[in-house]
Amino acid sequence: MTAPLAAPGHMSVDYEQRVDFDRLRRHRLGRARAALDASGCGAFLLFDFYNIRYTTSTWIGGALGDKMTRYALLTRGGEPRLWDFGSAARHHRLHSPWLAPDHCHAGMLGLRGAIAPSAGLMRAAVREIKGLLEDAGLAGEPVGVDLVEPPFLFEMERQGLRVTDAQQHMLDAREIKSPDEIMLLTQAAAMVDGVYQDVLEALKPGVRENEIVALVNQRLYARGSDQVEAVNAVSGERCNPHPHNFSDRLIRPGDQAFFDIIHSYNGYRTCYYRTFAVGTSTASQRDAYARAREWMDRAIAAVKPGVGTDEIARLWPAATEFGFEDEMAAFGLQFGHGLGLGLHERPVISRLNSPREPLELKPGMVFALETYCPADDGFSAARIEEEVVVTEDGARVLTLFPADDLVVANAY
């Protein structure tokens, strides 16, 4: 229980067992197929970037991922099909041999309305999908869709397709991580371990929040990150209330400062907060940090298979106990969320939702736990986040940069 989870080098080698990507692809597609079989649908039509990667093991630049133009079709008993930017589809045919070459199609639906639906691209796409379902003997079966633009949904209905929700089933599939997924999540966290050392050394009066964000981006991309999704950098009087962003504020002596580093390695994400004091710390800052750490340790100690997410949520203070009017207003401060290809997967743990609809923790779940404590000086605050994997013996922590006590950066 004291040894860290494996985070080997990023290269494939012949002398160590590292990530087995063929096994990873088989695992993910197998779970997606099982979810489809259990859903009562004839097929899943997937637009969610993470579901597409989960089922097809393809990825293109993040800027294209939110344009609602890439999509994948998984039919009951069939192999996945993918529609992508034309040159990317050609690349998949050459370099993604786990996909049938004739299942990688050029596709374009309109770039979130930039090409109007009246151009007919959506109409043609739905006609093609309907024909494939008929060829597979699935005509009349429900089609599960995870995310969809309204005009595309209307076109599916106009052409007689019966649409249901696939997102809940795909989140079920993605809930339990394989050993390869856990290793990738651990490697992603290890990259941030090292970046926090860089942040600690750079965190001095006169540096700006955005300069820390730039440093984090440079270090992560240099170390092999495939996407730095966001970096929160919050300092001084900006700490309370938490703004969930960064600015060009100059960091000053005595500031409390916290950061959240969200990036992915081979698609697998981190959400990893750490809090520092700059140069020196006050009793108020140290007390807030100690309380945030106590809430964190209490939650980690309770993580075991069979425990309900409601039991974890109740270990954290109610919203009214740290200055908020209700749980909606405080959502995301005392909080847990699944990690994988997506930043927010299952389980989501909070007092807002978990008491009403608890989930049972299972071995193989990976999630982040976040605590936040405002300081009694009225503007400082402590923010801590740890990523854990549920094992038969309890929680194993992936995030290893020291956080037991408030770390003072470049102490005077």
Salt bridges, closest charged atoms under 4 A:
GLU16 OE1 - ARG18 NH2 3.08
ASP22 OD1 - ARG25 NH2 2.59
ASP66 OD1 - LYS67 NZ 2.70
ASP66 OD2 - ARG112 NH1 3.60
GLU79 OE2 - ARG33 NH2 2.86
ASP84 OD2 - ARG70 NH2 2.78
ASP84 OD2 - HIS92 NE2 2.87
ASP102 OD1 - HIS103 NE2 3.96
GLU141 OE1 - ARG76 NH2 3.35
GLU155 OE2 - ARG158 NH2 2.69
ASP172 OD1 - ARG346 NH1 2.37
GLU175 OE1 - LYS362 NZ 3.14
ASP180 OD2 - ARG23 NE 2.60
GLU181 OE1 - HIS27 NE2 3.40
ASP198 OD2 - ARG219 NE 3.01
ASP198 OD2 - ARG223 NH2 3.01
GLU209 OE1 - ARG238 NH1 2.64
GLU211 OE1 - ARG208 NE 3.68
GLU229 OE1 - ARG269 NH1 2.64
GLU237 OE1 - ARG249 NH2 2.96
ASP255 OD2 - ARG249 NH1 2.71
ASP287 OD2 - ARG291 NE 3.32
GLU294 OE2 - ARG298 NH2 2.86
ASP297 OD1 - ARG293 NH2 2.83
ASP310 OD2 - ARG314 NH1 3.17
GLU345 OE2 - ARG174 NH2 2.62
GLU345 OE1 - LYS177 NZ 2.63
GLU370 OE2 - HIS337 NE2 2.91
GLU370 OE1 - ARG383 NH2 2.61
GLU385 OE2 - HIS337 NE2 3.47
GLU386 OE1 - ARG274 NH2 2.92
GLU386 OE2 - ARG293 NH1 2.97
